[in-house]
Amino acid sequence: MFREAAQAGAVLAAQLDRNRETAQKLGAALRDLAPRAVVTAARGSSDHAATYAKYLVETRAGVLTASAAPSVSSVYGARQDLRDCVFLAISQSGRSPDLVATVQSALDAGAVVVALVNDEDSPLARLAQHCLPLCAGPEESVAATKSYIAALGAIAHLVAAWTEDARLMHALARAPGQLGEAWALDWEAAVPRLKDAVHLFVIARGVGLAVAQEAALKCKETCGLHAESFSSAEVRHGPQALLSSGFPALVLGQDDETRAGIEMLARDLLARGVEVLAAGMHAPGATLLPTLDSHAAIQPLLLAQSFYRLANALALARGHDPDRPPHLRKVTQTT
């Protein structure tokens, strides 16, 4: 996990170079199509990347984006009308039976299918009308790391090309180098505070929510730590009642319109005696984890990269093997 996560910067650099022309052509095709909606389909870490796609597409392209429930087609066999819709399938392996069935159903329903997939010889890649390879290479650790960041990068590339956002494209070009810097940041201060924790909330909002979801999953699968992710708005609607001095919160922010609200939540939690670990914000009294300045849409990639190093260290500190989570396999055969 440590070795593969460290490769994310090189992976993104290769991906941007490989997909430059394809992304431009696909962006032009999406402008011509003017889709009425984008539907995402994914599982696990890839589904967290789909959350990032939802916020980025809706805020940058102004197109409604929603997550498909694979069981609608793979189990219930229901047919939907997806004409003039983009169906965005995201997968590392491209081989999960329910995802492949869902993509086939989307094609039958008239959708334009775009696949972001690491295995270019997979059934998913062969089904899709358009494919943006993740270029992450082999990933032997069960826990996805570089392939997740590669998926975020491919989504940012697609949206920047679609919306002709030169500022985002420029920031994306800088991201491979910044990922190397983010990997070197020291988040070790969080280890002693989480080593003996039983529960954890990971809180973010907007484009950063995808990283909160991913961090919570990695805490569960690699560290044996029960963690749940919440929007900084949603956590106020009940879940925050659980937070106390013995129930820490990892709060993640990015420099956009959501930051003020996240900082306010962090201050409220600190005032109640909650142990707050904060990244990407100003939160006096919290355990502050260092971050880099970047475009708000790129900051989630950098947060994920720094977190992966922390997750590896925390897993070892808690006596777990981060490469071999119990009861899990690399390709999950859900139907």
Secondary structure, DSSP 8 states (H G I E B T S, - for coil): -HHHHTTHHHHHHHHHHHHHHHHHHHHHHHHHH--SEEEEE--HHHHHHHHHHHHHHHHHT---EEE--THHHHTS------TTEEEEEEESSS--HHHHHHHHHHHHTT-EEEEEES-TTSHHHHH-SEEEE-------SSS--HHHHHHHHHHHHHHHHHHT-HHHHHHHHHHHHHHHHHHHS--TTHHHHHTT-SEEEEEE-GGGHHHHHHHHHHHHHHH--EEEEEETTGGGTTGGGG-BTTB-EEEE--SSTTHHHHHHHHHHHHHTT--EEEESS--TTSEEE------TTTHHHHHHHHHHHHHHHHHHHTT--TTS-TT--SS----
